Amino acid sequence: MIVDKVKIRVKAGDGGNGAVSFHREKYVNAGGPDGGDGGHGGDVIFVGDRNMRTLMDFRLHRHFKAENGEQGRKKNMRGANGANVVIRVPVGTVIYDAETGKVAADIGENDEVALLTGGRGGKGNARFANAVRKTPRFSTPGKKVREREIILELKSIADVGLVGFPNVGKSTLLSVITSARPKIDNYHFTTLAPNLGVVRTDDSDFIVADIPGLIEGAAEGAGLGHDFLRHIERTRMIAHVLDMAGSEGRDPLEDYRAIREELSKYAEQLADLPEIIIANKSDLPGAEENLARFREAYPDKEIIVTSAATSQGVDAVKYAMSNLLETLPQTQPIAEEGVVESWAEEDSRLTCEVERAEDGILTVTGSLIDDVLGRTNPDEPDSMRHFHKLLKDLGIVKRLVQAGAKDGDTIRLGDEEFDFVE
């Protein structure tokens, strides 16, 4: 069974808290501050692995978390950084932010993408010592990061996509033009997962994918088609395989029309891809008559007559693919719209709003004030002095004055209330 779309939860590590500590040293007031910084949290890193074919491993393991940074220590010892969590996924996996639907990353071979960065470690009290404040008794906490829900969707990376109805010989053809060894038998839906193989000619190498499960109604989810149509979104060209003999009582012309219609319904650009027609099973009775009808109906189509079972026309198929690919541009990765979080990005997204509440109190809300309050210990005078300095440095005091705040007014910061002192 192939699994090519899953939803998982990922979380980078939180930063470790800074330490409050004093060492003992003669003639140094209160021993002197020596609290070290906290360690940074670990990152969430995705790696493209060519040896993985499905997302099956994520059916049971859906929650991934990097280690938190360690707390700071005395003697100015910094806490250790948290270990990264490395998540291996098949090449061609696209990562979406489940909340926004944006593309976070498109994982190629050997790619290492830090999807989420760990939180910064907090500062120890040694960082806040100066000529005036010689014995700071506060530190700052490490940055906490939120868990995210993401969607992994596997879209096979191949130059050529083999499409066609079940049992037309796609898997057999793949096995004779490449070194792939797909499961082959004479019944519908033998292929339940996209099979990939490498075709080698004198001039080039390229990847061919056997895309299973296309039947009428595939674009609406009938059969296996809806799950696997995504695997030909990246292909540079289509190789349309037809049972030209109509060995199962089907009309190859009608099959061709039906599959073209399904491609168009799923994504118009798929129907617009360059294509070749592979007239397979040409060694069977009825193939010659149907081929003549097909050529008459589609005189402009390039048709390669083959019999995968007897290897007839195999080289012609390889070189037809190779020659067409030489004229086509390389597939570009899906444009990333951004979910990757870094400290600079987190800081740039901090918000602050000043407004007067219904009770007349000026209220400051937003992630910026939440961040400042998170660094503050209201029971520690030094920490509160540092808090007041941050309000000035960040322009919050100025904005309150512009909004009409005066000394002695009550100001609500987040869920806390303070007396305003300019």
VMD Tcl script that draws the C-alpha trace (Angstrom):
set ca {
  {0.00 0.00 0.00}
  {1.30 3.44 -0.89}
  {0.84 6.37 1.45}
  {1.51 9.65 -0.33}
  {-0.29 12.22 1.81}
  {-0.15 12.55 5.59}
  {-0.62 15.17 8.26}
  {1.91 15.37 11.08}
  {2.83 17.70 13.95}
  {6.30 19.16 14.35}
  {7.85 21.36 17.01}
  {11.28 22.91 17.34}
  {12.91 23.00 20.77}
  {12.30 25.81 23.24}
  {15.24 27.92 24.30}
  {16.66 27.27 27.77}
  {16.23 29.89 30.48}
  {19.09 32.10 31.54}
  {20.51 31.46 35.02}
  {20.61 33.72 38.09}
  {23.78 32.95 40.00}
  {26.52 34.70 42.02}
  {30.02 33.47 42.59}
  {32.04 34.12 45.71}
  {35.02 36.36 45.27}
  {36.73 38.67 47.72}
  {35.93 42.37 47.26}
  {33.19 41.59 44.70}
  {29.77 42.80 45.85}
  {27.36 39.90 46.53}
  {29.86 37.55 44.96}
  {29.38 38.99 41.47}
  {26.83 37.73 38.91}
  {27.87 34.64 36.93}
  {24.60 33.22 35.58}
  {25.09 31.82 32.07}
  {22.80 31.97 29.06}
  {20.38 29.21 28.17}
  {21.03 26.98 25.16}
  {19.15 27.33 21.90}
  {16.40 24.86 21.07}
  {16.95 22.26 18.34}
  {15.70 22.69 14.77}
  {13.24 20.59 12.76}
  {15.13 19.48 9.64}
  {13.75 17.61 6.62}
  {16.10 15.57 4.42}
  {15.35 14.16 0.96}
  {16.05 10.42 0.79}
  {16.14 8.75 -2.64}
  {15.71 5.31 -1.02}
  {12.28 6.14 0.37}
  {9.30 5.64 -1.93}
  {6.25 6.36 0.24}
  {5.19 8.20 3.40}
  {4.18 4.92 5.05}
  {6.50 5.52 8.03}
  {4.39 8.51 9.07}
  {1.16 6.56 9.52}
  {2.15 5.53 13.03}
  {4.74 8.18 13.89}
  {3.03 11.56 13.46}
  {4.60 13.73 16.17}
  {8.17 15.02 15.97}
  {9.84 17.30 18.50}
  {13.38 18.65 18.72}
  {15.10 18.90 22.10}
  {14.83 21.99 24.24}
  {17.92 24.01 25.05}
  {19.38 23.44 28.53}
  {19.14 26.02 31.30}
  {22.09 28.33 31.84}
  {24.45 27.46 34.68}
  {26.62 29.19 37.21}
  {30.21 30.21 36.45}
  {28.95 31.80 33.22}
  {28.38 28.36 31.77}
  {26.00 28.38 28.84}
  {23.38 25.64 28.59}
  {23.82 23.09 25.82}
  {21.84 23.54 22.63}
  {19.00 21.10 22.07}
  {19.50 18.33 19.49}
  {17.85 18.76 16.11}
  {15.18 16.33 14.96}
  {15.94 15.07 11.44}
  {12.97 13.79 9.43}
  {13.75 11.80 6.28}
  {11.18 11.96 3.48}
  {11.07 10.70 -0.12}
  {12.48 12.98 -2.79}
  {9.60 14.94 -4.27}
  {7.80 15.52 -0.97}
  {6.07 18.89 -0.77}
  {5.45 20.31 2.70}
  {2.40 22.49 3.32}
  {1.47 24.51 6.38}
  {-1.86 22.96 7.40}
  {-3.03 26.26 8.89}
  {-2.46 28.48 5.86}
  {-2.12 25.99 3.00}
  {1.15 27.64 1.94}
  {4.04 25.65 0.50}
  {6.78 25.50 3.10}
  {9.30 23.41 1.20}
  {9.77 21.19 -1.84}
  {12.28 18.51 -0.89}
  {14.78 17.46 -3.55}
  {17.51 14.82 -3.42}
  {20.02 15.47 -0.60}
  {18.16 18.62 0.40}
  {18.38 19.57 4.07}
  {15.70 22.09 4.95}
  {15.45 23.57 8.44}
  {11.69 23.99 8.46}
  {11.50 25.35 12.00}
  {14.33 26.83 14.04}
  {14.58 26.34 17.77}
  {13.96 29.15 20.26}
  {16.78 31.37 21.42}
  {18.26 30.74 24.82}
  {17.51 33.31 27.54}
  {20.17 35.60 28.95}
  {21.78 34.91 32.31}
  {22.05 37.61 34.95}
  {25.74 38.17 34.15}
  {24.55 39.81 30.91}
  {22.73 42.56 32.81}
  {25.55 43.68 35.07}
  {26.83 47.22 34.49}
  {28.36 50.10 36.41}
  {25.01 51.03 37.94}
  {23.38 47.61 38.25}
  {26.17 45.50 39.70}
  {24.09 42.67 41.15}
  {21.20 41.94 38.81}
  {18.96 39.30 40.30}
  {17.02 38.46 37.16}
  {17.54 36.64 33.90}
  {15.35 36.18 30.83}
  {13.52 33.02 29.83}
  {14.26 31.11 26.66}
  {12.11 31.70 23.62}
  {9.15 29.34 23.44}
  {8.15 28.12 19.97}
  {4.78 26.80 18.96}
  {3.96 23.42 17.52}
  {2.86 23.36 13.89}
  {0.68 20.99 11.93}
  {1.97 20.31 8.44}
  {0.91 18.20 5.47}
  {3.40 16.03 3.59}
  {2.41 15.26 0.00}
  {4.55 13.08 -2.24}
  {4.71 14.09 -5.88}
  {7.03 11.74 -7.78}
  {9.88 13.39 -9.62}
  {10.12 11.91 -13.10}
  {10.83 13.24 -16.58}
  {8.27 11.00 -18.27}
  {4.92 9.84 -16.93}
  {3.43 6.62 -18.32}
  {-0.35 6.97 -18.29}
  {-3.14 4.73 -19.49}
  {-5.94 2.48 -18.35}
  {-5.19 -0.51 -16.08}
  {-3.71 -3.59 -17.74}
  {-2.52 -1.88 -20.94}
  {1.08 -2.95 -20.24}
  {2.64 0.08 -18.54}
  {4.47 -1.95 -15.90}
  {5.77 -4.44 -18.48}
  {6.97 -1.57 -20.66}
  {8.71 0.06 -17.70}
  {10.48 -3.19 -16.91}
  {11.91 -3.55 -20.44}
  {13.02 0.06 -20.97}
  {14.54 0.45 -17.46}
  {16.05 -1.67 -14.73}
  {12.87 -1.34 -12.62}
  {11.20 -4.55 -11.50}
  {7.54 -3.71 -10.86}
  {5.00 -6.35 -9.91}
  {3.34 -7.58 -13.12}
  {0.27 -9.75 -13.54}
  {-2.79 -10.00 -15.79}
  {-5.37 -8.27 -13.62}
  {-6.46 -4.73 -12.92}
  {-4.61 -2.59 -10.41}
  {-1.56 -4.83 -10.15}
  {0.28 -1.54 -9.69}
  {-0.82 0.16 -6.49}
  {2.14 2.55 -6.22}
  {4.02 4.68 -8.75}
  {7.05 2.78 -10.00}
  {10.17 4.67 -11.09}
  {12.94 3.53 -13.40}
  {15.94 5.09 -15.14}
  {16.19 4.89 -18.93}
  {19.72 5.03 -20.33}
  {20.45 5.87 -23.96}
  {23.72 6.70 -25.70}
  {23.20 10.40 -25.04}
  {21.17 10.77 -21.87}
  {19.62 9.32 -18.74}
  {16.12 10.16 -17.58}
  {13.49 8.93 -15.11}
  {10.22 7.30 -16.15}
  {7.29 6.80 -13.77}
  {4.51 4.26 -14.23}
  {1.43 6.06 -12.87}
  {-1.30 3.60 -11.88}
  {-4.99 3.80 -11.35}
  {-6.34 6.04 -14.11}
  {-9.94 5.26 -15.00}
  {-12.90 7.38 -15.98}
  {-13.80 9.61 -13.04}
  {-10.23 9.57 -11.70}
  {-10.13 13.38 -11.41}
  {-13.17 13.18 -9.12}
  {-11.59 10.45 -7.00}
  {-12.84 7.29 -8.69}
  {-10.59 4.23 -8.45}
  {-7.02 5.04 -7.50}
  {-6.69 7.97 -9.87}
  {-7.30 10.88 -7.53}
  {-4.50 9.71 -5.24}
  {-1.99 9.21 -8.02}
  {-2.67 11.95 -10.56}
  {-0.52 14.21 -8.37}
  {2.48 12.08 -9.30}
  {2.49 13.33 -12.90}
  {2.24 17.01 -11.97}
  {6.04 17.31 -12.20}
  {6.60 15.32 -15.39}
  {8.00 17.08 -18.44}
  {6.13 14.88 -20.90}
  {3.48 12.18 -21.09}
  {3.87 8.75 -22.68}
  {0.34 7.54 -23.31}
  {0.25 3.72 -23.38}
  {-2.65 2.15 -25.28}
  {-3.71 -1.47 -25.66}
  {-3.89 -1.10 -29.44}
  {-5.25 -4.64 -29.83}
  {-8.21 -3.90 -27.55}
  {-7.49 -7.23 -25.92}
  {-9.99 -6.65 -23.10}
  {-12.78 -5.56 -25.38}
  {-11.96 -1.87 -25.04}
  {-11.60 0.64 -27.88}
  {-8.11 2.26 -27.79}
  {-9.46 5.46 -29.38}
  {-12.09 5.80 -26.66}
  {-9.50 4.98 -23.98}
  {-7.23 7.73 -25.28}
  {-10.06 10.28 -25.28}
  {-11.16 9.32 -21.76}
  {-7.68 9.56 -20.22}
  {-7.05 12.91 -21.92}
  {-10.29 14.17 -20.44}
  {-9.30 13.01 -16.93}
  {-5.92 14.76 -17.19}
  {-7.61 17.97 -18.29}
  {-10.14 17.82 -15.44}
  {-7.45 17.32 -12.82}
  {-5.12 20.05 -14.06}
  {-5.24 21.76 -17.43}
  {-1.45 21.93 -17.66}
  {-1.27 18.12 -17.62}
  {-3.36 17.93 -20.80}
  {-1.04 20.50 -22.37}
  {2.14 18.51 -21.72}
  {4.00 17.19 -24.80}
  {3.22 13.54 -25.41}
  {4.00 10.49 -27.44}
  {1.59 7.62 -28.12}
  {2.80 4.09 -27.43}
  {0.72 1.58 -29.38}
  {1.35 -1.43 -27.15}
  {0.32 -5.09 -27.64}
  {0.81 -4.62 -31.38}
  {1.60 -8.34 -31.76}
  {-1.97 -9.31 -30.90}
  {-4.89 -9.74 -33.33}
  {-6.81 -6.57 -34.08}
  {-3.90 -4.21 -33.36}
  {-3.22 -3.40 -37.02}
  {-6.82 -2.38 -37.74}
  {-7.09 -0.25 -34.60}
  {-3.74 1.42 -35.34}
  {-4.99 2.43 -38.79}
  {-8.13 3.92 -37.22}
  {-6.03 5.78 -34.65}
  {-3.67 7.26 -37.25}
  {-6.66 8.46 -39.23}
  {-8.26 10.08 -36.16}
  {-5.01 11.62 -34.89}
  {-2.73 12.21 -37.92}
  {-0.47 14.69 -36.05}
  {0.36 12.42 -33.10}
  {3.74 10.68 -32.83}
  {2.97 6.97 -32.49}
  {5.51 4.30 -31.58}
  {4.38 0.75 -32.28}
  {5.52 -1.67 -29.60}
  {4.98 -4.97 -27.90}
  {6.44 -4.81 -24.42}
  {5.93 -8.56 -24.03}
  {8.20 -9.33 -27.01}
  {10.43 -6.22 -26.68}
  {9.37 -5.04 -30.14}
  {9.95 -1.28 -30.57}
  {11.59 -0.85 -27.15}
  {14.57 1.13 -28.48}
  {12.24 3.31 -30.53}
  {10.35 4.20 -27.35}
  {13.56 5.13 -25.51}
  {14.83 7.40 -28.28}
  {11.45 9.02 -28.88}
  {11.37 9.97 -25.20}
  {14.99 11.12 -25.20}
  {14.63 13.24 -28.34}
  {11.52 15.01 -27.05}
  {13.03 15.62 -23.61}
  {16.02 17.37 -25.20}
  {13.66 20.08 -26.43}
  {11.90 20.59 -23.08}
  {12.90 22.72 -20.06}
  {13.74 21.12 -16.74}
  {10.98 20.89 -14.15}
  {11.24 23.66 -11.57}
  {10.60 23.11 -7.85}
  {7.30 24.33 -6.50}
  {7.66 27.92 -5.30}
  {8.02 28.06 -1.53}
  {5.69 30.56 0.14}
  {7.27 30.40 3.55}
  {6.52 28.74 6.85}
  {10.15 28.38 7.86}
  {10.63 30.33 11.06}
  {13.84 31.99 12.16}
  {14.55 34.30 15.08}
  {14.80 37.36 12.83}
  {11.45 36.52 11.23}
  {9.81 35.96 14.61}
  {11.05 39.32 15.86}
  {9.92 41.10 12.69}
  {6.41 39.71 13.13}
  {5.99 41.01 16.70}
  {2.99 43.34 16.89}
  {1.89 46.04 19.30}
  {-1.45 47.88 19.46}
  {-2.34 50.78 21.78}
  {-6.01 51.63 22.25}
  {-8.36 52.92 24.91}
  {-10.63 50.25 26.37}
  {-14.31 50.74 27.24}
  {-13.38 51.46 30.87}
  {-11.11 54.31 29.71}
  {-7.83 52.51 30.45}
  {-5.13 52.66 27.79}
  {-4.42 49.07 26.78}
  {-1.35 47.68 25.05}
  {-1.82 44.32 23.33}
  {0.06 42.19 20.82}
  {2.90 39.73 20.58}
  {5.54 42.40 21.31}
  {4.22 43.21 24.78}
  {3.66 39.50 25.44}
  {7.31 38.90 24.59}
  {8.50 41.70 26.91}
  {6.28 40.52 29.77}
  {7.61 37.00 29.28}
  {11.13 38.27 30.03}
  {10.10 40.07 33.23}
  {9.91 38.98 36.86}
  {7.45 41.40 38.54}
  {8.74 40.42 42.00}
  {12.31 41.48 41.22}
  {13.06 45.26 41.29}
  {16.02 44.95 38.89}
  {13.87 43.04 36.43}
  {11.17 45.72 36.61}
  {13.73 48.46 35.97}
  {14.93 46.52 32.94}
  {11.29 46.13 31.90}
  {10.77 49.90 32.01}
  {13.93 50.39 29.92}
  {12.62 47.93 27.30}
  {9.34 49.82 27.09}
  {11.28 52.97 26.28}
  {13.73 51.33 23.88}
  {10.93 49.62 21.94}
  {8.94 52.84 21.61}
  {5.98 51.66 23.67}
  {6.23 54.54 26.16}
  {6.29 57.03 23.27}
  {3.18 55.49 21.75}
  {1.36 55.67 25.10}
  {2.22 59.36 25.45}
  {0.95 59.99 21.92}
  {-2.29 58.22 22.91}
  {-2.72 60.61 25.89}
  {-1.11 58.76 28.80}
  {-0.01 60.88 31.78}
  {1.95 60.13 34.95}
  {-0.21 58.19 37.38}
  {-2.61 56.83 34.76}
  {-3.40 53.12 34.87}
  {-2.02 51.27 31.86}
  {-3.02 47.73 30.98}
  {-0.22 45.70 29.40}
  {-1.56 42.36 28.26}
  {-3.31 41.01 31.37}
  {-1.31 43.15 33.84}
  {-2.01 46.70 35.04}
  {0.68 49.27 35.90}
  {0.88 52.92 36.92}
  {2.27 54.99 34.07}
  {5.56 56.82 34.75}
  {7.12 58.54 31.77}
}
mol new
graphics top color blue
foreach p $ca { graphics top sphere $p radius 0.5 }
foreach p [lrange $ca 0 end-1] q [lrange $ca 1 end] { graphics top cylinder $p $q radius 0.2 }
display resetview
